[in-house]
């Protein structure tokens, strides 16, 4: 399964990590000035 979550979204990151997901990379969205973590 592949998820992308805003790197600043601490609540979502905590939820996904508590379910056993691990981040494996980042994606920079220059157009929106937003970075995501690939989980």
C-alpha positions in Angstrom: 0.0 0.0 0.0 1.2 3.5 -0.8 0.2 6.6 1.0 1.3 10.2 0.8 0.8 12.5 3.8 1.7 16.1 4.3 4.9 16.2 6.2 3.5 18.7 8.6 0.4 16.6 9.4 1.5 15.3 12.8 -1.9 13.7 13.6 -2.0 11.6 10.4 1.6 10.6 10.8 1.0 9.4 14.3 -2.0 7.4 13.2 -0.3 5.7 10.3 2.8 4.9 12.4 0.6 3.4 15.1 -0.8 1.1 12.5 2.7 -0.1 11.5 3.4 2.1 8.5 6.9 3.4 8.0 8.0 6.4 5.8 10.4 5.5 3.0 10.9 8.8 1.2 9.7 12.3 0.6 8.1 14.1 -2.3 8.5 17.9 -2.8 5.6 19.7 -4.4 7.2 23.0 -5.5 4.0 24.3 -7.1 2.1 24.1 -3.8 5.1 24.6 -1.4 4.2 21.4 0.3 6.3 18.3 1.1 4.8 14.9 1.6 6.2 11.7 3.2 5.8 8.4 1.3 4.5 5.8 3.6 
